[in-house]
């Protein structure tokens, strides 16, 4: 086995624990959902570090190749997996280690049930937005606790930082995440252009196609929603300018 593929040298590790997992392996569903969530967190960290973490943003194809992770080693006795970069050049390894360092404090904040205070106390705006933006991915990992696969704890580690465990998510984490599901964080003030293609009257929401054809959801006041929906000069076929703050959950 290549030295970098070993569990102790992985960028991240993920370990599934539970009484029933002593006699069988973790389910494909539990594993795949958790691995996809980790990869998306890496994508978001990259975009945040490049000051490009906007709603609907996604790394380009070349960047996705650089950011791609794979399973380096599986320790069957403990259902633990070491995640390593797909590419092995030194520049990629160094960059992904930098990304891991960017991610770790945010993961710890969720694990310690302190993410709201962490966000408010963080002075770096990009890190604030990043931490808030990975709520869905953290939930997708923690949701596997207590699911049909009999997982009781999901632990994340960062061996390249000599951190065997940075978080051990359990049922208490699940309850905490549910308690903050209606919280939100306002990002930077933005100006965007796009055409309305769908209205949601019950929520005063419009969905637009932005200049790059990505879908953007916009929350409006009652007055603004009525103006956009019914005034002829604001008909949906017209390109409109929208100003407001990006919202991260």
C-alpha positions, 0 to 999 in steps of 0.5 A: 500500500502506498504510504499516503493511502494509509489510514494514519496519513489520510486527509480525513477519516470517518468511523462508524460505531454501533453495537450491531456494527461489531458483527457486520459492516456499515450500510452502503447508504450510510457510507455513501451519504456521509462521503458525499457530504464530506466531498461537498464540504471540501468543495465549499471550503475551496470556494470560500477560500477563493471568495466565490462561495455564493448560492448555487456556486460549484467548482469547475471541472479542473478544480473538482479533479484537484479536490476529489477524494477517494478511500485510501484504506478501510479498517474493517474491524472498526468500520473506519475509512481513510480519505485521501486526494485522488491526485498525488502531486505535492501541490495538490496535497499541500492545498488540500491540507490547507483546505482541511485546516480551514474546515476543522474549526467549523466541524468542531463548532457543530460537534460542540453544539456551539456553531451559532456563537462560533459564527458570531465570534468569527471575524473572517466573513468568508469563514462565517458564511462557510460555516453556516453554509455547511449545515446541510452537509453536517445534517446529512452526515449526522442523519445516519445516526440512529437510521436503519443502519444501526449507527450510533456514532460517526467520528471524523478525524484529521490525521494530517493534523495529528487529530485522531478525532475532531468530532464524534456525532451522536444522537445529541448532535442530531437533536442540536442540529434540529434545534437550530434548523430555523436559524439563518445567517446573512451574508454579504450584500449582493446585486444580481440580474435575472428573469423570474420563472416561478412564484411561491405566493405562500412564502413570498418567494420568487425563483429566478434564472441568473445571468449564468442560468443558475437558479436563485431563490429570493425572499421578498416582503409582501409589498415587493412580492406583489409589485414583482408579480402584478405590475406590468413593468415587472413582468417575468420576461423582463431582466430585473436587478435584485439587491439583498443579502445572501442567506446561509442556513 
